[in-house]
Structure formats: C-alpha cells, structure tokens
Amino acid sequence: MDDCNSFPQAVWVVNLNHEIAHSLQHGRHNSVTKLLSYFHLHMISDATGETLLSAGRAVAAQYANTRAIEHMYPLIRTEKQLRAVLQKIDEQPGIVLYTVVDQKLGILIDTACSEMGVPSVSVLEPVLNCFQSYLGAPAHRRASAQHVLDAQYFRRIDALNFTMEHDDGALPLDIEEADIILVGISRTSKTPTSMYLANRGIKTINVPLVPGIPVPDVLFSAKRPLIVGLIASAERISQIRKNRILGNAEDFINSDYTDRASITEELSYARNICARNGWPTIDVSRRSIEETAAAIMALRPTNNN
C-alpha cells in the first residue's frame, strides 16, 4: 500500500461557460465562483464490491468540491482478470481501492500501482491485521465469506418478501408477525426505509396515515412490533410531492396534495395519532434512508438487535 500523499493531486476541471454566465448574471465579470475536481476512483473486489463502494463513497463525500468517477471491478479472482483491470487503470489513472483476500493478487495490485504512479489501498487489510492481533489467530482468507447461504441470509430473504407484501398498508391482519411498523403521511420515506430494514433481516410493515381514512384497528392493538411515526417538514414534503408528480396536469400540481397548509394539517393529524398511542416519531427531513433506519434500530429493545 502506497502513501497517497506522495502522488500528484487531482486535476481541477472548470465549466467555464457556466461559471462565466453565472458571473455575468450577478455583475461579476472577472470572477469564477466555484471549482470542481474530478478524479478516477478504481475499486477492485473479489466479491460484490459493496464494502468498497460504501468506503469509497463515505470518504469521497467529505470533499465537497470533488466528484469521483467510479470504476467498479467485482469478482476479480485470477491474475488474468486482474491484469485486464490494471490495464484499464493505466489508461485512466486514479486512486485504487481493493478488497482481495488472495495476498498474491494484493501484492500484484500494489506493485503495478506503484509502477503506474497511482496510490493503492487495501481496505480490509488493516482490519484483518487488527483482528489477527487481538484474536491471536490468522484469518481464513475466503472470497465472499460474508455472502453465504446461511440462516441469516434466508432470514433476510424472508424479511424482504414479507416487507414487499405489506407495503403501503397491505395485508394488515398478520401485523403481529412484523418486527417494525412505520406510519406516516405520503412521502415520508416509509417504503424505502422499510426495504432497507428488510435487507437487514427486519420484517417491516408501512402504513399510510391519511386524514379521513380510518387507521386499521389492528394497529392500535399490536403488541409485538415497534411502531414508529415518520414525519418531515411541510416544505420538504411539498417539494418531494411536486417532483413526484412533475409532468402531470397543472391543476393537480396546485392541488392540496402539494399545498403546504394542507400538508401541515396532515402532519398534525399524524403527530396526534402517534402522541395518543405513545409511538415515537422521527423527523426525516434531513436524514438519509440509512440514518433514518439507524435511528429506528436504536429504538428497538436491546435483545432484538
């Protein structure tokens, strides 16, 4: 693994036409207001590459004025496959992240990257070394070791099937089988949050709260599931709804569905239901799906995590 500090910085790319037009519009003829840096980010994995993608994007997000051009190379397990990838990296140099358990392939990546003058980082190696040091035993290096058809895998599949069958209030009679129930008005991220939780093996039902439409009685008598209300600001929901129906008739865009006053009433209705029943609420206005799911998970009893 090479030291990233010893390599040239990314080349600055500026959209001059856009910047000049922006400056002229605001009376600034001699200024350029924003620079964007683009760089190639190569990710080599002997499995699906999910770990690399998450790590790479998490770090790239810390640099507001840069954009990563992502190149993903999954299931790279032979020297022949790897050399083809290295040829592509040589054509478009950039940062190289990799997760390969075969140490020979790892050495080949580091050596080739050093010769090309680009940095390379083994994302899992420091973690493996830490585990080995603490546990006093070397790891059994197996590609895709986390992707096995075990009980946990089938639990996830079962949760995904259950969650899809119970989307948007469907099949409420077997509500006690759920681990989590999400309630909220339209466009509070109930469905994507449900699917994210299901991918963690958590059976999730989402139920819309609509003024004038009765909430299923079984929801009030549910004992086993954790019920959480999702809310957001009226401004945020209005914007999402407008984007959702973009391209439809103007009279629909201007209807109560996107009207902030009407949305405020919907939110008040949802908050009152949650308050009366002691259901916790989470404001998703500035949360990603992952952050919302983490907040929900934190509300679960410890023995259910």
C-alpha positions in Angstrom: 0.0 0.0 0.0 1.4 3.3 -1.0 1.3 6.7 0.7 -1.4 8.8 -1.0 0.5 12.0 0.0 3.3 11.2 -2.5 1.1 11.3 -5.6 0.0 14.3 -7.7 -3.2 16.0 -6.7 -6.3 15.7 -8.9 -6.6 18.0 -11.9 -9.0 20.9 -11.5 -11.8 21.0 -14.1 -13.9 24.1 -14.5 -17.0 24.5 -16.6 -16.0 28.0 -17.8 -19.2 28.7 -19.8 -21.4 28.0 -16.8 -19.2 30.0 -14.4 -18.8 33.0 -16.8 -22.6 33.1 -17.4 -23.2 32.9 -13.7 -20.7 35.7 -13.0 -22.2 38.0 -15.7 -25.6 37.4 -14.4 -24.5 38.7 -11.0 -22.3 41.5 -12.3 -19.0 39.8 -11.6 -17.1 39.8 -14.9 -13.7 38.8 -13.6 -14.5 36.1 -11.0 -15.0 32.4 -11.1 -17.1 31.2 -8.2 -16.6 27.5 -8.0 -14.1 24.9 -8.9 -14.9 21.2 -9.2 -12.3 18.5 -9.1 -12.9 15.2 -10.9 -10.8 12.1 -10.3 -11.0 8.4 -11.2 -11.7 6.0 -8.3 -11.0 2.4 -9.2 -12.4 -0.3 -6.9 -11.2 -3.9 -7.2 -13.0 -6.7 -5.4 -13.0 -10.5 -5.3 -16.6 -10.3 -4.2 -19.6 -8.0 -4.9 -17.7 -4.8 -4.2 -20.3 -3.5 -1.7 -17.7 -2.9 1.0 -15.5 -0.9 -1.3 -18.4 1.2 -2.7 -19.5 2.1 0.8 -16.0 3.0 1.9 -15.1 4.9 -1.2 -18.3 7.0 -1.2 -18.1 7.7 2.5 -14.6 9.2 2.1 -15.4 11.0 -1.2 -18.4 12.6 0.5 -16.0 14.5 2.8 -14.7 16.5 -0.2 -17.5 18.9 -1.3 -15.7 20.2 -4.4 -14.7 16.9 -5.8 -16.5 14.2 -7.8 -15.4 10.6 -8.1 -15.7 8.9 -11.5 -16.3 5.4 -10.2 -14.9 2.2 -11.8 -16.1 -1.0 -10.1 -14.4 -4.3 -10.9 -16.2 -7.1 -8.9 -15.4 -10.8 -8.8 -11.7 -10.4 -9.7 -10.1 -13.7 -8.5 -7.5 -14.6 -11.0 -4.2 -13.0 -12.2 -5.6 -12.9 -15.8 -8.7 -10.9 -14.7 -6.6 -8.6 -12.6 -4.1 -7.7 -15.3 -7.0 -6.7 -17.6 -8.2 -4.4 -14.8 -4.7 -2.9 -14.3 -4.6 -2.1 -18.0 -7.8 -0.1 -17.7 -6.4 1.7 -14.6 -3.2 2.6 -16.6 -5.4 4.2 -19.2 -7.3 6.3 -16.7 -5.1 6.7 -13.6 -6.6 7.4 -10.2 -7.0 6.2 -6.6 -7.2 2.4 -6.4 -9.1 0.7 -3.5 -9.2 -3.0 -3.3 -10.5 -5.9 -1.2 -8.9 -9.2 -2.3 -8.1 -12.0 0.2 -5.5 -13.6 -2.1 -2.3 -11.9 -0.9 -0.5 -12.6 -4.2 -3.2 -10.5 -6.0 -2.8 -7.8 -3.4 0.9 -7.7 -4.0 0.4 -7.5 -7.7 -2.0 -4.6 -7.3 0.4 -2.7 -5.1 3.4 -3.3 -7.3 1.5 -2.4 -10.5 0.1 0.8 -9.0 3.5 1.9 -7.7 4.9 1.5 -11.2 2.0 3.5 -12.7 2.4 6.2 -10.0 -1.0 5.9 -8.5 -2.0 5.2 -4.9 -3.4 1.9 -3.8 -5.1 1.0 -0.6 -6.1 -2.4 0.8 -9.3 -1.5 2.6 -9.7 -4.7 4.6 -6.0 -5.5 5.4 -5.7 -3.1 8.4 -8.9 -4.6 9.9 -7.8 -8.2 9.3 -4.4 -7.4 11.0 -6.3 -5.9 14.0 -8.5 -9.0 14.3 -5.5 -11.3 14.0 -3.6 -9.4 16.6 -6.4 -9.3 19.1 -7.7 -12.9 18.5 -4.3 -14.4 18.2 -5.2 -16.4 15.1 -4.9 -15.7 11.3 -8.0 -15.2 9.2 -9.3 -18.0 6.9 -9.0 -15.9 3.8 -12.1 -16.8 1.7 -13.5 -14.6 -1.0 -17.2 -13.6 -0.4 -17.1 -15.2 3.0 -19.8 -12.8 4.1 -22.1 -13.9 1.3 -23.1 -17.4 2.3 -26.5 -19.2 2.1 -26.9 -19.5 5.9 -29.8 -18.9 8.2 -29.1 -15.2 8.3 -29.3 -15.0 4.5 -32.6 -16.7 4.4 -33.9 -14.5 7.2 -33.1 -11.5 5.0 -35.0 -13.0 2.0 -38.0 -13.8 4.2 -38.0 -10.3 5.6 -37.8 -8.8 2.1 -40.7 -10.9 0.9 -42.7 -10.0 4.0 -42.0 -6.3 3.6 -42.9 -6.2 -0.1 -46.2 -8.0 0.6 -47.0 -5.4 3.4 -46.1 -2.2 1.5 -48.4 0.7 1.8 -50.8 -0.9 4.4 -51.4 -4.2 2.5 -52.3 -7.3 4.4 -52.7 -5.8 7.9 -54.2 -8.8 9.6 -50.9 -10.6 10.2 -49.4 -7.4 11.7 -48.1 -9.3 14.8 -45.5 -11.0 12.6 -43.8 -7.7 11.9 -40.7 -6.5 13.8 -41.3 -2.9 12.9 -44.3 -0.9 11.7 -43.7 2.5 10.1 -46.5 5.0 9.9 -46.7 8.4 8.3 -48.2 10.6 5.7 -47.3 10.3 2.0 -43.7 11.0 1.0 -42.1 10.5 4.4 -39.8 7.7 3.0 -41.8 4.8 4.5 -41.3 2.4 1.7 -37.5 2.9 1.0 -36.8 2.8 4.8 -38.9 -0.4 5.1 -36.9 -2.1 2.3 -33.6 -1.0 3.8 -34.6 -2.5 7.2 -35.8 -5.7 5.4 -32.4 -6.0 3.8 -31.1 -6.2 7.4 -33.4 -9.1 8.1 -36.1 -7.0 9.8 -39.7 -7.6 8.8 -41.3 -4.2 8.3 -44.8 -3.0 7.5 -45.5 0.5 6.5 -49.0 2.1 6.9 -50.0 5.4 5.4 -51.8 7.9 7.6 -54.4 9.8 5.6 -56.9 12.2 7.2 -60.4 10.9 6.6 -59.3 7.3 6.1 -59.5 5.2 9.3 -56.3 3.7 10.6 -56.6 -0.2 10.8 -57.8 -1.2 14.3 -55.2 -4.0 14.4 -52.5 -1.2 14.5 -53.8 0.0 17.9 -53.8 -3.5 19.4 -50.4 -4.6 18.1 -48.2 -5.9 20.9 -45.1 -7.3 19.4 -43.9 -4.8 16.7 -42.2 -1.5 17.4 -44.4 1.2 15.8 -42.6 4.4 14.7 -44.0 7.5 13.1 -42.1 9.2 10.3 -42.6 12.9 9.8 -40.9 15.7 7.9 -41.2 19.5 7.4 -44.1 20.6 5.2 -41.7 22.3 2.9 -39.7 19.2 2.4 -42.8 17.0 1.7 -44.3 19.6 -0.6 -41.1 19.7 -2.7 -40.9 15.9 -2.9 -44.5 15.6 -3.9 -44.1 18.2 -6.6 -41.1 16.3 -8.0 -43.1 13.1 -7.8 -45.9 14.4 -10.0 -43.8 16.5 -12.3 -45.2 16.4 -15.8 -48.8 15.9 -14.7 -51.5 18.4 -15.2 -51.0 21.8 -13.6 -54.3 21.7 -11.8 -53.0 18.6 -10.0 -49.7 20.2 -9.1 -51.5 23.0 -7.5 -53.9 20.7 -5.6 -54.0 20.1 -1.8 -51.5 17.3 -2.3 -48.7 19.8 -2.7 -50.2 22.7 -0.7 -48.1 23.4 2.4 -51.0 24.4 4.6 -52.8 21.1 3.7 -49.6 19.2 4.4 -49.2 20.9 7.7 -52.7 19.6 8.6 -51.7 16.1 7.6 -48.6 16.2 9.7 -50.6 17.5 12.7 -53.0 14.6 12.2 -50.1 12.1 12.1 -48.4 13.6 15.1 -51.6 13.5 17.2 -52.1 9.8 16.4 -48.6 8.9 17.4 -48.8 11.0 20.6 -52.1 9.4 21.6 -50.6 5.9 21.2 -47.2 6.6 22.6 -45.5 5.9 19.3 -42.1 7.6 18.9 -41.6 9.8 15.9 -38.5 10.5 13.7 -38.1 13.6 11.6 -36.7 12.5 8.2 -36.4 16.0 6.7 -32.6 16.0 6.7 -31.9 12.3 7.2 -30.8 9.8 4.6 -32.6 6.4 4.4 -29.6 4.9 6.2 -29.7 7.5 9.0 -33.4 7.0 9.5 -33.0 3.3 9.7 -30.2 3.6 12.2 -32.5 5.9 14.4 -35.3 3.3 14.2 -32.9 0.5 15.1 -31.7 2.5 18.1 -35.3 2.5 19.4 -35.6 -1.3 19.4 -35.1 -3.3 22.6 -31.6 -4.5 23.1 -32.5 -8.1 22.9 -33.9 -7.6 19.4 -30.9 -6.0 17.8 
